[in-house]
Amino acid sequence: MTLVQRLNASGSANQPGNDNDHAAGFADAVSLPDEENIADLVRRTERMAILVVLGMGGWLMLVPAIYLV
């Protein structure tokens, strides 16, 4: 038996039991074909992150006022 025959015989023996291909599913789920769409998605994500950070900061500034009251 040659090395090539051995590799073909045990080709699927080294794969895990759950061999789902998650990378292909993620690319299909996002489906952003153009760079403009990707740039728009990044801009919206950045704006949301800024709003979240500012909101958290606002609530943290209210903690001392609540404590004093």
N, CA, C and O of each residue as an XYZ file, in Angstrom:
276
protein
N       0.854     -1.172      0.000
C       0.000      0.000      0.000
C       0.902      1.238      0.000
O       1.806      1.361      0.827
N       0.645      2.144     -0.934
C       1.457      3.353     -1.021
C       0.878      4.433     -0.115
O      -0.206      4.280      0.449
N       1.616      5.515      0.009
C       1.186      6.612      0.866
C      -0.103      7.243      0.341
O      -0.973      7.610      1.131
N      -0.235      7.374     -0.966
C      -1.437      7.975     -1.546
C      -2.654      7.096     -1.267
O      -3.724      7.613     -0.949
N      -2.510      5.801     -1.379
C      -3.625      4.903     -1.094
C      -4.017      4.972      0.375
O      -5.202      4.917      0.704
N      -3.037      5.090      1.258
C      -3.334      5.204      2.685
C      -4.087      6.493      2.987
O      -5.025      6.495      3.785
N      -3.676      7.598      2.347
C      -4.354      8.863      2.571
C      -5.789      8.814      2.063
O      -6.688      9.357      2.705
N      -6.014      8.180      0.933
C      -7.370      8.083      0.401
C      -8.237      7.180      1.263
O      -9.426      7.448      1.436
N      -7.674      6.140      1.793
C      -8.444      5.201      2.601
C      -8.871      5.821      3.921
O      -9.966      5.540      4.409
N      -8.027      6.658      4.503
C      -8.354      7.264      5.795
C      -8.568      8.767      5.651
O      -8.234      9.525      6.562
N      -9.112      9.205      4.537
C      -9.294     10.641      4.295
C     -10.247     11.295      5.267
O     -10.002     12.422      5.700
N     -11.325     10.626      5.624
C     -12.293     11.237      6.530
C     -12.062     10.847      7.986
O     -12.813     11.275      8.863
N     -11.049     10.052      8.256
C     -10.810      9.614      9.630
C     -10.280     10.750     10.501
O     -10.465     10.720     11.718
N      -9.632     11.743      9.914
C      -9.057     12.833     10.690
C     -10.013     14.002     10.866
O      -9.677     14.963     11.559
N     -11.198     13.950     10.259
C     -12.146     15.047     10.393
C     -12.937     14.888     11.686
O     -13.208     13.766     12.114
N     -13.308     16.000     12.307
C     -14.090     15.899     13.533
C     -15.499     15.405     13.247
O     -15.942     15.407     12.099
N     -16.199     14.983     14.286
C     -17.558     14.489     14.125
C     -18.500     15.567     13.628
O     -19.398     15.288     12.834
N     -18.305     16.800     14.086
C     -19.123     17.922     13.639
C     -18.323     18.677     12.589
O     -17.568     19.592     12.917
N     -18.488     18.300     11.343
C     -17.685     18.914     10.289
C     -18.482     19.938      9.508
O     -18.339     20.033      8.289
N     -19.313     20.700     10.184
C     -20.057     21.769      9.530
C     -19.098     22.865      9.127
O     -18.163     23.182      9.862
N     -19.324     23.439      7.969
C     -18.459     24.508      7.472
C     -19.102     25.841      7.840
O     -19.974     26.333      7.124
N     -18.668     26.428      8.963
C     -19.272     27.664      9.440
C     -18.832     28.860      8.629
O     -19.578     29.836      8.546
N     -17.665     28.834      8.031
C     -17.172     29.988      7.278
C     -18.047     30.246      6.062
O     -18.342     31.403      5.762
N     -18.468     29.213      5.358
C     -19.301     29.405      4.174
C     -20.673     29.939      4.570
O     -21.216     30.792      3.868
N     -21.244     29.469      5.659
C     -22.544     29.937      6.107
C     -22.523     31.393      6.516
O     -23.487     32.117      6.264
N     -21.444     31.840      7.141
C     -21.329     33.237      7.552
C     -21.251     34.142      6.338
O     -21.873     35.204      6.325
N     -20.508     33.749      5.326
C     -20.385     34.571      4.123
C     -21.723     34.673      3.400
O     -22.043     35.723      2.844
N     -22.501     33.609      3.400
C     -23.807     33.650      2.766
C     -24.783     34.494      3.567
O     -25.635     35.170      2.991
N     -24.667     34.463      4.888
C     -25.599     35.204      5.732
C     -25.388     36.703      5.613
O     -26.358     37.462      5.630
N     -24.141     37.148      5.493
C     -23.857     38.576      5.419
C     -24.207     39.110      4.035
O     -24.918     40.110      3.932
N     -23.738     38.488      2.996
C     -24.010     38.797      1.590
C     -23.920     40.285      1.272
O     -24.894     40.887      0.818
N     -22.782     40.862      1.504
C     -22.532     42.248      1.125
C     -21.611     42.254     -0.099
O     -20.402     42.068      0.042
N     -22.157     42.460     -1.279
C     -21.347     42.316     -2.483
C     -20.424     43.496     -2.765
O     -19.360     43.315     -3.356
N     -20.804     44.674     -2.362
C     -20.031     45.857     -2.735
C     -19.255     46.410     -1.553
O     -19.624     46.223     -0.394
N     -18.174     47.093     -1.879
C     -17.393     47.734     -0.825
C     -18.175     48.878     -0.192
O     -17.968     49.196      0.979
N     -19.072     49.500     -0.956
C     -19.891     50.585     -0.409
C     -20.813     50.063      0.686
O     -21.008     50.718      1.710
N     -21.375     48.888      0.464
C     -22.245     48.311      1.481
C     -21.452     47.964      2.736
O     -21.942     48.143      3.851
N     -20.248     47.476      2.561
C     -19.399     47.149      3.708
C     -19.027     48.416      4.463
O     -19.052     48.440      5.694
N     -18.680     49.474      3.725
C     -18.334     50.742      4.373
C     -19.530     51.301      5.125
O     -19.369     51.845      6.218
N     -20.731     51.176      4.558
C     -21.941     51.641      5.239
C     -22.186     50.859      6.517
O     -22.546     51.433      7.545
N     -21.991     49.548      6.451
C     -22.160     48.712      7.641
C     -21.167     49.096      8.734
O     -21.523     49.128      9.912
N     -19.928     49.385      8.351
C     -18.901     49.787      9.327
C     -19.261     51.124      9.950
O     -19.113     51.303     11.159
N     -19.738     52.076      9.129
C     -20.125     53.386      9.673
C     -21.264     53.262     10.672
O     -21.234     53.889     11.730
N     -22.277     52.453     10.340
C     -23.397     52.277     11.270
C     -22.944     51.597     12.553
O     -23.427     51.929     13.636
N     -22.032     50.656     12.442
C     -21.526     49.972     13.630
C     -20.733     50.933     14.508
O     -20.856     50.901     15.733
N     -19.920     51.787     13.890
C     -19.149     52.765     14.662
C     -20.068     53.740     15.379
O     -19.842     54.071     16.542
N     -21.111     54.202     14.683
C     -22.044     55.136     15.318
C     -22.750     54.487     16.513
O     -22.924     55.113     17.558
N     -23.148     53.241     16.344
C     -23.821     52.536     17.443
C     -22.871     52.354     18.626
O     -23.276     52.498     19.779
N     -21.609     52.038     18.337
C     -20.636     51.857     19.416
C     -20.400     53.172     20.157
O     -20.274     53.175     21.381
N     -20.341     54.273     19.439
C     -20.157     55.575     20.083
C     -21.345     55.901     20.967
O     -21.176     56.386     22.086
N     -22.553     55.635     20.469
C     -23.744     55.896     21.280
C     -23.784     55.020     22.528
O     -24.200     55.484     23.590
N     -23.371     53.798     22.422
C     -23.351     52.902     23.580
C     -22.355     53.392     24.622
O     -22.655     53.400     25.816
N     -21.167     53.804     24.172
C     -20.150     54.293     25.114
C     -20.619     55.580     25.783
O     -20.438     55.748     26.989
N     -21.217     56.489     25.021
C     -21.715     57.728     25.626
C     -22.857     57.453     26.600
O     -22.934     58.084     27.655
N     -23.732     56.533     26.263
C     -24.820     56.178     27.172
C     -24.306     55.578     28.463
O     -24.795     55.907     29.543
N     -23.322     54.699     28.356
C     -22.744     54.113     29.567
C     -22.069     55.168     30.411
O     -22.168     55.141     31.638
N     -21.379     56.105     29.765
C     -20.730     57.187     30.511
C     -21.743     58.075     31.206
O     -21.518     58.515     32.334
N     -22.857     58.342     30.540
C     -23.911     59.162     31.149
C     -24.484     58.510     32.390
O     -24.677     59.174     33.409
N     -24.760     57.214     32.316
C     -25.271     56.513     33.490
C     -24.238     56.478     34.605
O     -24.599     56.577     35.778
N     -22.972     56.341     34.269
C     -21.940     56.325     35.309
C     -21.796     57.688     35.978
O     -21.431     57.767     37.151
N     -22.080     58.768     35.235
C     -22.014     60.092     35.856
C     -23.194     60.311     36.797
O     -23.104     61.120     37.721
N     -24.299     59.600     36.574
C     -25.463     59.751     37.452
C     -25.322     58.970     38.753
O     -26.047     59.242     39.710
N     -24.414     58.014     38.809
C     -24.259     57.201     40.019
C     -23.901     58.043     41.239
O     -24.516     57.843     42.287
N     -22.932     58.986     41.170
C     -22.657     59.816     42.370
C     -23.837     60.679     42.793
O     -24.056     60.904     43.983
N     -24.596     61.162     41.810
C     -25.770     62.012     42.165
C     -26.814     61.161     42.867
O     -27.436     61.630     43.821
N     -27.025     59.944     42.435
C     -27.984     59.059     43.101
C     -27.489     58.716     44.505
O     -28.272     58.643     45.451
N     -26.175     58.505     44.625
C     -25.598     58.173     45.933
C     -25.760     59.334     46.919
O     -26.069     59.117     48.091
N     -25.551     60.571     46.440
C     -25.679     61.731     47.318
C     -27.118     61.976     47.743
O     -27.363     62.451     48.852
N     -28.043     61.666     46.901
C     -29.461     61.900     47.228
C     -29.881     60.890     48.238
O     -31.035     60.888     48.667
